[in-house]
Amino acid sequence: MVDIIYTIGYAGFSIGAFVDTLRGHGVSALVDVRSSPFSGYHQDYNKDQLERTLHSARIYYRSYAREFGARQPERSYYPRGYLDFELFAQSPAFQSGLRKIEDSMEQDFCFALMCAEIEPADCHRAILVARAFADHGYEVVHLRPKGPLAHRELERQLLDRYFPDRDQIVIGEPVKDEQALLRECYRLRNAEIGYRIQEDGT
């Protein structure tokens, strides 16, 4: 049986619908992947308040800002001015986060990775973190207000976005390998949504 890991963006959910969605999918532990676990607009999702709400629903809360946050302090992870997801995914902190969740899943915890954005393609929780779990053989499902989205479908959407003509055969050109195209899709999306160190004035 393939283990499932979920992701969810809280924007678009009332706190009640958010908790109901998690419970409806059997989630027993939520991992907050925000670099700063606070929101000026959605105060129900500030760390302390959210932890209390989830505790009442018998869902564990953990902040993995160091392991999975999109804003990392180490400048070596910003070779082009924005956080390089593939580079950071090889870091000791990120790999430690993966192992901790995998170990807990062996104890029958069901996890959801949480950030803010509604659509997973707009968020590092999918393009960075969920990708790593998918590459490790887990089934990833993105929970949204309009319904769940399988990570495999998200990848197809990325291919359609960046390489809409990939199935066309051009005489004299090599056939394009879909996995290579998908890797390029992730890099292109990374360049578009990756946190840029210039944004903090440093």
Order of alpha helices (4+ residues) and beta strands (2+ residues): beta-alpha-beta-alpha-beta-alpha-alpha-alpha-beta-alpha-beta-beta-alpha-alpha
